[in-house]
Every structure is written in C-alpha cells, then in structure tokens.
Amino acid sequence: MKIRTLLVDDEQHCIDSLLSHLRSYSFIEIVSQANSAEEAMQHFSQKPIDVAFLDIEMAGMDGLELAKEIERKYPKTLIIFVTGHAGFALEGYEAHPVDFLTKPINPLRLEKAIEKVKEMKLESKIRRDAKIGLSVAGGIQMILVSDILYIEKKGRKIFVCCANGEKYNTRETMKRLEEILSPLGFYRSHQSFLVPLHRITAIHPDAFSRSHSINLHGSDLVVPLSRNNYSELKELMMKEAADLSIS
C-alpha cells in the first residue's frame, strides 16, 4: 500500500526538512509539493492524494482555510497540520486533522502521525463491513468480506471458506474474485488461493527456501505462497501488519 502524499509550505526549506524525515518510510509516496494553498489545490485536480501535510501560516489562503477547502472537495484526503506555533492547535482541530505537528519536526511525533494515517487508510481499504454477492448454484449468496478465511480453487471448482465454518462453491472465476477483493485487502498468494491480508499471521519458508507457506488467523490450513510472490507479499505485510512474523 502506497500512501500518496502532498507537502504544502510557503518555505521550501521546511518542505525539504519534512521530506528528509519522510524518506525513511518506503510506503510514503511524495506525489506533489506546493508553496501556496492555491498551488496545492491545482495538484489535487491532477492526481489523487491520500494525506496532505499543511503549514498553517502561509500568505494568501492559510493552511486552516486550505484544510476546509480540501475537506469540502476531497473528503477522503487526510490532513496533518505542521506549524511553528503550537497555539494554533486548538483552532486547527476545527478542520478535523489526523494530527498536529510543530516545527522543528520531532521524528517520534511524526512516526505516531504516520501510524494513524496507516491505520485509517488500511481500515478504509479492508472495509470489513462490506458485503459481496457470490454466484452459486440456485442464485446469489451474500457474505461479509470480514468472514472470508480464504478462497481456494480445486480442479474446476472454487470454494469460498468462511470463519463460521461455511464453505460456498461459487461459479465466479478466481480472476473475477481477485478483481473484486484485491481493493478490499486480499492477495493472490498462489494460482489456487486468494487470502485476506489482515488474517495472515506468518510466512514460512520450506527447508530449502525454495517455496513458502502462509498461516492464517482462524484456520489450520497451510496456504502455499508462490516463490515469485514472496517478495511482494513480504513488503505488503511489513507495511500493513505489525504482528506479522516473517522467517
């Protein structure tokens, strides 16, 4: 998961300082920089932005006004205020920011703010209350995405296995299920398996490290992981699951 980030400050050296801190986070993708609120809004019209770091004191439209404009036009964008004056904090919270950082940036405070952003974006991505309709014999079966343990292809049949013990033989293809569920936090670990990222508890290599397997919370099944997919999944899980154990 990449977090597309915009930095806004009318002092370039402040952007450069914040940028130097953010470089240590591989999942933070700096998509734009702006030295004014007006310039920032132009960037919003060109590309999607997940989180915006906004300086409060700027000439023209200040950061508080900019935040309100962003919330009105781009409500999914998260806001983090950055300012040299802690006294602006109370007023700043009227704009519903994720956090409020003071200059010079404290790396530990920045880390906490970024963790909040990760949690909020991951929660939004997984959408555990979402339902999907599966095409099954006799009609459509509605299930909660959060109930899915894994999806397995056996021969020509595809089974959706759930935490409550239910198993549905669906007429959907693995490709179609991957298209539906990937935006909801699922990963195609093997040609025969589709698994939810939030249920992965560990990834283990075999004795010769030629292949790997996955353990899932709530299931005793050992799910195979294709050798070519290991690096990609490891990177995803290191970013998105703090309790992952990788051997």
N, C-alpha and C positions, 0 to 999 in steps of 0.2 A: 504494500500500500504506500503510494507516494502522497505526501501532503503538499499541495501546490500553494506556495506562499508568496505574499506581496509585502514588501517593506516600504513604508512611507515615512519620510522625514525630510524637512527642508534643509537639513545639514548633512551633506554627503558623508562627512567623517563619522557621523552617528550610524548611518546605514552600514558603512564599512566595518565599524566595530561590531554591530549586531550580526552582520554577515559572517565575520570571523568566528563568532560563537556557534552559529547555526551550521557551519560546515562540518562539525563533528557528528551531526545527525544525518545519516545517509538517506533516511526516508523524507527529509525536508527538501523539497524541490523549489528553489527560488525561481519563480517564473517571471517576476517583474520587480522593478524598483521605481519609485516616484519621489520627486522632491516637492510635490504640492498635492493638495486634495483633488484639484481639477485634473492633473495628470494621472492620478490614481484611478479616477473614475473612467478615464479612457482605457486603461488596462482592463478594467472589469468588462468592458464591452467587447474586448478582443479574445479573452480566454477565461475559463472557469478558475476560480480561486477559492481554496478551502479555508485559509486563515490569512488575516491581514494584521501586521504589526503597525500600529498607527502612533506617530508622535502627536501629542496633543497641541502643543504651541507651534502653530505654523501661520505664516502670513496668509491673508485671504481667508478661505474656509479652513477652520481649525479642525483638529482631529475629532473632537466631540461631534461637530456638525457632520463631518465626513462619516463617522460611525453610524449616525442616524440615517444618513442617506443610503449607506450600504445595507443597513438592516431593512430599509424600506424596499429597495430594488433587488437585493441579493440576500434574502433572509437565511440562506444555508451557509453563508460565509461566517466564520468565527472571527471574533475581534480580540486582539490583545493590545492594550494601551502601553505605550512607552513614553515616559516623561522625566524631566529633570526635577519636577516639583511634586512631592508626594501629596501636597494639599489639593491637587486636582482629583485625587482618588474618589472622594465621595461623589462629586459631580459626574465623574466618568462612569460610575456604575449605573447611572440612569440609562446608559446605552447598552446595558447587558453584555459587557465583555466577559471573555473566559477568564482573563486575569489582568493585573495591573502591575507593570514593572517600572522601576525607577532607574534612572541613569546615575552612575555607570552600571551596566548590567551585571547583576550577580549571577554567576553561572548556575548555582543551585536553584535560585528562584526561577531562572529561565527553564531549567530542566523540569521543574514542577509544572510550569505553564504548558510546556510541550506535552507532558504526560496527560494533562487534562484534555488537550486537543486530540491526542491519540485515542483516548478512551471515548470521547464524544464521536469522533469520526468512525471508529470501529463499531460502536453501538449502533450508529446510524446505518452502517454498511450491512451489519448482520440482520437488523430488523427482525428480532426473534419472535415478534408477534405476527409476522407476515404469514399468510396462508397461500398455498398453491393448489390448483386442481389437477389431479392426475387422471389421465385417461386409462380406465381399467375396464375389464370385461363387464358389460352391463351398464356403463355410464361413467360418471366422474366421481372421484374420491377426493374430498377436501382434507388436507392435513396441514398442521402447523409446521413451519420451517424448523422451529426450535426442537421439534420432536424427532427429526431425522437423525439417526445414528450414522448411517452410510447408505450408499446406493451401489448395488452390485449387479454386474452382468454375468449370467451363467448361460453359456451357449447363446441361444437366441432370445432368452428371457431376461428381463430386467426387473430386479426387486428393490423396492424402497423399504428399508428396515428402520423401524422406529423404536424409541426408548420405551414405549409402553408394551413392547413385545409384538406389535402388529407388523405384518410384512405384506406389502402390496405388490402384486405382479402387474406392472404398468405397461401400456402399449407405447409409451413415449420412448424415443431413442436416447441413448446416452448423450449424443451431441446436443439434442434439444434440451435435456435436463441440465447439461453443463451451461448452456446459454442462459437458462432461466436462473440457475442457482449461483453461478460464479459471482454476480453482483451482490449476492446475499452472503458472501463469505465461504463459498465451497470451492474445493480444489480437486482437479482430476489427477489423482496420485498415480493411477495406472489405467491402462485401457479398459479394465474391468471394474474400476472403483472410482466413486466420487464421494468425497468426505467433507464434513464441515470443519473449518479451521479451528473454531472455538472448542471443539471436542478433542483435538489432538493433544495428548499428554506427553508423548515421547516419540522419537525417531531413532531406530536402532539399526546398525549395520550387521550383516552376517559375519561369519568368522573371517572371511577374506575381503570384506568391504566391497564385494562385487555388486551387492544389492542391499536394499534397506527395507525395513518394515515399520509400520505405524501402529501405535497403541491409541485407542480412543476411549475417552471417558464414558462409562456406561456400557461398554461392550468388551467381551473377552476375545473377540475376533482380532487376529493379527492381520492388518491390511498391507498388502505389498505396495512398495513405492518404487517406481521405475528408476533405474540408475540415472537416466538423463534428467529426471525431475528433482533429484535430491537437492542440488544447489539452490534451485529456485524456491522450493518449499522451505528449506532451512532459512533462507533470507526472509521469507514471508513470516515465518513463525518467530524468528528472533525480534522482528519488529512488532508483532501483534500479540504475542502470548508470553507474558512474563514468567509463567510457571512451566514453560517447556524445558524438558531435559533432552539435550542432543548428545549422542555418543559419537 
